[in-house]
Amino acid sequence: MADTDMQMRPLRDDMSFGLLVETGRKASTIGRDTVNQLRSQLRRHRLLVLRGFDTGFDSTPEFVAHARAWGEIMSWPFGDVLDAVVHENPIDSVFDCSYLPLHWDGMYRDTIPEIQLFYCVHAPDSEAGGHTIFVDTVSLLQDTDHALLTAWSKASITCRVKKASHYGGEVHSPLIVPHPVTGERTLRYNEPVEDPLFLNPHTVLMDQLSDEHRQKLHEMLSLPRYRYAHAWKPGDIIIADNFALLHGRAAFDRLTPRHLRRIHIHASPIHINSALRFEADIVESR
């Protein structure tokens, strides 16, 4: 792929993270030198949105070939690429049209990926929902006052879910952990399920955290300064720091087209998931 000039600006002026990267000319592609530039920007901004690039990522081999320029791909039982699209009879909300609570990827695997690469094949209609939500936990914790930060630092979180598709098990983690690459404080948080129709709901227990401190956490996770909801357009590429950010999904109309592709990239060295108590190995039949 040939390299190109890039135009960069903040996703929103009032937000603590995120960079919009657009091409300087039509039909620009992404070469290895461009990946090196983007990697530097990702470390600084934690979330990159790329628009206007001619990628060929509708082809799985092209997407995988590009991902290898970022590092070692973290494979799953389904392979290197997750096609996030609504299934006809889903058994897990990942393949449904409901909202997805905030979480980090790889939480139920023996390793946690550093980078998420997303590519939009088909986007929902503008009013149909389906936004992907990202929360910058690094800036959130940097802005937290000392007393509250001390309280959160004593807390832990336990999450458990049955394996209905490609993930499941139990994790137990401090609420605050260091970023494996930068050493910055980050949150390990999984939002509780509120929808009674949610498929394969998980359980969340938080220890050593008062109701007041828990409520303050929920409030700060919702603040616009730390939260970005991405409205997808076909051809959009998102590159996200999975260690620094939490992410989720807004519900969307089942009849609207929404097809994302996702690849995970390992850190170097590969980051071992010390929070994993067990990884479920049986897919339930329903």
C-alpha positions in Angstrom: 0.0 0.0 0.0 1.2 3.5 -0.8 1.7 6.1 1.9 -0.2 9.5 1.8 -0.4 12.8 3.5 -2.8 12.9 6.4 -4.9 15.7 7.9 -5.4 15.3 11.7 -7.7 17.1 14.2 -9.4 16.3 17.5 -12.5 14.3 17.3 -14.1 16.9 19.6 -12.6 20.0 21.2 -14.2 19.3 24.5 -12.9 15.7 24.7 -9.8 14.4 26.5 -8.9 11.9 23.8 -9.4 10.9 20.2 -8.0 12.0 16.8 -9.8 12.2 13.4 -7.4 11.3 10.6 -8.4 12.1 7.0 -6.5 11.7 3.7 -4.9 14.6 1.9 -6.1 13.3 -1.4 -8.7 11.0 -2.9 -8.2 7.2 -2.9 -5.2 7.3 -0.5 -4.0 4.0 1.0 -2.2 3.1 4.2 1.4 1.9 3.9 3.8 0.7 6.6 5.3 4.2 7.1 1.8 5.5 7.7 1.2 2.8 10.3 4.3 4.0 12.1 2.9 7.6 12.2 -0.4 6.3 13.4 1.1 4.2 16.1 2.8 7.3 17.6 -0.5 9.2 17.5 -2.4 6.3 19.1 0.0 6.3 22.1 -0.8 10.0 22.5 -4.6 10.1 21.7 -5.6 6.5 22.5 -8.3 6.5 19.8 -8.0 7.2 16.0 -10.8 7.5 13.5 -9.7 7.2 9.9 -11.9 8.3 7.0 -11.5 8.5 3.3 -8.8 5.9 2.8 -8.9 3.3 0.0 -8.2 0.1 1.9 -9.8 -2.9 0.3 -10.7 -4.1 3.8 -14.0 -5.5 2.5 -11.6 -8.4 1.6 -10.6 -10.3 4.7 -7.0 -11.1 3.4 -6.4 -7.4 2.8 -7.6 -6.5 6.3 -5.5 -9.2 7.9 -2.4 -8.2 5.8 -2.8 -4.6 7.1 -3.2 -5.7 10.7 0.1 -7.6 10.6 1.8 -4.2 10.1 0.6 -3.3 13.6 2.0 -6.4 15.3 1.1 -10.0 16.1 -2.6 -10.8 15.6 -4.4 -12.3 18.5 -6.5 -15.2 17.1 -9.8 -16.4 18.5 -11.7 -19.7 18.0 -13.4 -18.1 14.9 -10.0 -17.0 13.5 -8.3 -13.6 13.2 -11.4 -11.5 12.1 -14.6 -11.1 14.0 -17.5 -10.1 11.8 -19.8 -8.2 14.1 -23.2 -8.6 12.4 -26.6 -9.5 13.7 -27.3 -13.3 13.5 -30.7 -14.7 12.7 -31.0 -16.6 16.0 -28.3 -15.1 18.3 -27.4 -16.7 21.6 -25.2 -13.8 22.7 -25.8 -10.1 22.6 -22.6 -9.5 20.6 -24.5 -10.9 17.6 -27.8 -9.2 18.6 -28.9 -5.5 18.2 -29.1 -4.7 21.9 -26.8 -2.3 23.7 -23.5 -3.7 24.9 -22.3 -2.6 28.4 -18.8 -1.0 28.8 -16.0 -3.6 28.9 -12.5 -4.3 27.8 -11.7 -6.9 25.1 -10.0 -10.1 26.1 -11.2 -10.0 29.7 -12.0 -13.7 29.6 -8.9 -14.8 27.6 -5.5 -15.7 28.9 -4.0 -12.7 27.1 -5.4 -9.2 26.6 -4.8 -7.4 23.3 -3.3 -4.0 23.2 -4.9 -2.7 20.0 -8.4 -3.0 18.4 -8.7 -2.5 14.7 -12.3 -1.9 13.4 -13.5 -1.6 9.9 -17.0 -0.6 8.8 -18.4 -2.7 5.9 -22.0 -1.5 6.3 -23.2 1.3 8.6 -26.6 1.8 10.2 -29.0 4.5 9.0 -28.2 7.8 10.6 -31.2 7.6 13.1 -31.0 3.8 13.7 -28.4 3.8 16.5 -25.5 1.3 16.7 -22.9 3.8 17.8 -19.7 2.3 19.3 -19.0 4.0 22.6 -15.5 4.6 23.9 -14.5 5.9 27.4 -11.0 7.2 28.2 -10.1 5.9 31.6 -6.6 7.4 31.6 -7.8 11.0 31.6 -10.7 10.2 33.9 -8.4 8.9 36.5 -5.9 11.8 36.0 -8.8 14.2 36.7 -10.1 12.3 39.8 -9.4 14.0 43.2 -7.0 12.3 45.6 -9.6 11.1 48.1 -11.8 9.4 45.5 -8.8 7.9 43.7 -7.7 6.4 47.0 -11.1 4.9 47.6 -11.2 3.4 44.0 -7.7 2.1 44.4 -8.8 -0.2 47.3 -11.7 -1.7 45.3 -11.8 -4.8 43.1 -14.2 -6.1 40.5 -15.3 -9.7 39.7 -17.1 -10.5 36.5 -18.5 -13.8 35.3 -20.4 -14.9 32.2 -21.4 -18.2 30.6 -19.7 -19.1 27.3 -22.5 -18.9 24.8 -20.3 -17.9 21.8 -16.5 -17.2 21.8 -15.9 -15.9 25.3 -16.8 -16.8 28.9 -15.4 -17.4 32.4 -14.6 -15.4 35.4 -12.2 -12.5 36.1 -11.2 -10.8 39.3 -9.2 -7.6 39.1 -8.4 -4.4 41.0 -10.6 -1.6 39.8 -7.5 0.4 38.9 -4.5 -1.2 37.1 -1.4 0.2 35.4 -1.4 0.4 31.6 1.0 -2.4 30.6 2.9 -0.1 28.2 2.8 3.4 29.5 2.3 2.7 33.3 -0.6 5.2 33.4 -3.6 4.3 35.6 -6.5 2.7 33.9 -9.9 1.3 34.9 -10.9 -2.4 34.6 -14.6 -2.1 34.7 -17.5 -4.0 33.2 -20.9 -2.2 33.3 -23.7 -4.2 34.9 -26.6 -5.3 32.6 -29.8 -3.4 32.9 -31.8 -4.8 30.0 -34.0 -7.8 31.0 -33.9 -9.0 27.4 -30.1 -9.0 27.2 -28.8 -12.3 25.9 -26.3 -14.2 28.0 -26.0 -11.6 30.8 -22.9 -11.3 33.0 -22.7 -10.7 36.7 -20.6 -8.0 38.2 -19.5 -7.7 41.9 -17.5 -4.8 43.3 -15.7 -5.1 46.6 -14.5 -2.4 49.0 -16.6 0.3 47.3 -19.3 2.3 49.0 -22.5 3.2 47.2 -21.4 6.9 47.1 -18.0 6.0 45.4 -19.8 3.6 43.0 -22.3 6.3 42.0 -19.5 8.7 41.4 -17.7 6.2 39.1 -20.9 5.8 37.1 -21.3 9.6 36.8 -17.7 10.1 35.6 -17.9 7.3 33.1 -20.8 9.2 31.5 -19.2 12.6 31.3 -18.8 14.0 27.7 -15.1 14.8 28.4 -14.2 11.1 28.6 -16.9 9.6 26.4 -17.2 9.3 22.6 -20.1 7.7 20.6 -18.9 6.9 17.1 -21.6 7.1 14.4 -20.3 4.7 11.7 -19.9 5.4 8.0 -19.0 2.7 5.4 -15.2 2.6 5.1 -14.5 4.0 8.6 -11.5 2.6 10.4 -11.0 2.9 14.1 -7.8 2.1 16.0 -8.2 1.9 19.7 -6.0 1.4 22.7 -7.8 -1.5 24.5 -5.7 -1.1 27.7 -6.7 2.6 28.1 -10.2 2.6 26.9 -13.5 0.9 27.8 -16.0 0.4 25.0 -19.6 -0.6 24.4 -22.4 -0.3 21.9 -25.6 1.5 21.6 -28.7 -0.5 20.6 -29.8 -0.3 17.0 -32.7 -1.2 14.7 -32.4 -4.8 13.7 -33.5 -4.1 10.2 -30.8 -1.5 9.5 -27.5 -2.8 8.0 -24.6 -2.9 10.5 -21.4 -4.9 9.8 -18.1 -4.2 11.5 -14.9 -6.2 11.2 -12.5 -6.4 14.1 -9.0 -7.6 14.6 -7.0 -7.7 17.9 -3.3 -6.9 18.0 -1.1 -8.2 20.8 1.2 -6.0 22.8 4.9 -6.6 22.6 5.6 -8.5 24.8 2.2 -10.2 24.9 0.2 -9.1 27.9 -0.9 -12.0 30.2 -4.3 -11.7 31.7 -3.5 -12.0 35.4 -7.1 -11.3 36.3 -8.4 -14.4 34.7 -9.7 -17.0 37.2 -10.9 -19.4 34.6 -11.8 -19.4 30.9 -15.0 -21.3 30.1 -14.4 -24.0 27.5 -18.0 -25.2 26.8 -20.3 -23.4 24.4 -23.9 -23.7 25.6 -26.5 -25.0 23.3 -29.9 -23.3 23.3 
